[in-house]
């Protein structure tokens, strides 16, 4: 082979290779004409979350004319060179809501598209971001956790405190308590109710808490700024702040003790009064110095104040304080008592000033007389304003009638004012005064007597004996009278106990109505069985109505035998005796 041929052999091989490659890439009959750069545009895409952080691993879909043009996974962002035209851009990432937008790419232009993907889980609700609370307060806020995505999500729920521990947060999901860090499952396109309860403590200031939700390495949160203030908290509540009293008088005032805290608390009660005054606080009749109240509860207490007898006229103050035993809660109320009036050597008090008494009954008023004088006293009694036909008298505790009362200094004696209400007294209410006096001073108390209607019934028949022969029937008439002042209805004769072999029929069976003072009668037909032995028997009965009944009465039924029956019985006995004697004489000695 010629030497120069060896030098040209590589060049020939290269030309042959290029010729074959061009014949494969370019179809025959079509001249190669690459498109001009002027027919393309550029799309710059950035993908971030709502906080501006770039997202990695998102899927980008570019649609053109209804068909998928580009599909790729991108991280943070990308740049595309696209032919001129309209495109639909979609971006998807697990845990985030899908993004879709239509864009137009112009040739030779660059379009920047900022894609912000929102998490599918969100916290919704109208709870304020800035919250002001008082100490020991409990406040509830209603929120909602929504899943806007297409898949069920497992969400970790946590509440974090970002500041001084001024509150205790409590979380409920769908009404059930959950611990911090719990996992909750939320179905697609659904939500769960979230209740945030904030319980403040003893200290004041400002702090922050955050509700944090974590899922698929995504973290979302909502923060609240909480300010705890030292506002006034009402522990004691009363509508009366001032009272008027006389020397020696005892006052009683009702007030409320409140526990505004979300936990149980024991309150210490204290009263400050002028020297010599007697003050105490009671609950349900028992004196108390401390009480434990349930959360957000309230009870009623009674404050009793006794003004000394020698207290000069003037204005005096009593301070009532309630203080928490384990907290800094406290409040004081000041009660002003205006003392005025002359000093009385003795006083009279009525334990009952109002009595309901029926006509014909006795009204008995319990009264207490107290000698506050430095010497013994002789007291007289009288009554003003009572009708003249209402007799009255004074009794001691042993029932002895008193015309006057000798009472030693400092002594307290209980007496009774007795008033007899006449039978014919109409229904009415009387206001009268009971007056106790000495030679130069008197003291009175107003009393009330309410005469009410009286239900009463009585039997006016005086004979309670009925004679009847054996085997026969007798009639007995029983008269009854309405001795009260009100109508009686459905008056009946009721048999309590009836002798054997005695049958009683009553007519009428019922008296429908018996007016006051009216008399009516029951007819009793008493039938005795034939052969019932002679003797006295008792029928026990009473008269009853819808309103009242009598005591049990006894009707004596005297059963007798006819004389003919006695004669026949004696004759029979005589004949039997003769027959026995004859038989004995004839056969007895054999």
Secondary structure, DSSP 8 states (H G I E B T S, - for coil): --HHHHHHHHHHHHHHHHHHHHHHHS-TT-------GGGEEEEEEEEEETTS-B-EEEEEEEEETTEEEEEEEEESEEEEEEESEEEEEEEE-TTB--EEEEEEE-TT-EEEEEEEE-BSEEEE----SEEEEETT-EEEEEEEEEE-SSS-EEEEEEEEE-SS--EEEEEEETTEE--TTEEEEE-TTEEEEEEEEEEE-S--EEEEEEEEEEETTEEEEEEEEEEEE------EE-S--EEEE-TT-EEEEEEEEEE-SSS-EEEEEEEE--TT-EEEEEETTEE-SEEEE-TTEEEEEEEEEE--TT--SEEEEEEEEEEESSSS-EEEEEEEEEE-S---SEEEEES-SEEEEETT-EEEEEEEEEE-SSS-EEEEEEEES--TTS-EEEE-TTS-EESEEEE-TT-EEEEEEEEE--TT--SEEEEEEEEEE-SS-EEEEEEEEEEE----EEE-----EEEEETT-EEEEEEEEEE-SSS-EEEEEEEEEE--TTEEEEEESS-EEEE-TT-EEEEEEEEEE-TT--SEEEEEEEEEE-SS-B---EEEEEEEE--HHHHHHHHHHHHHHHHHHHHHHHHHTT-
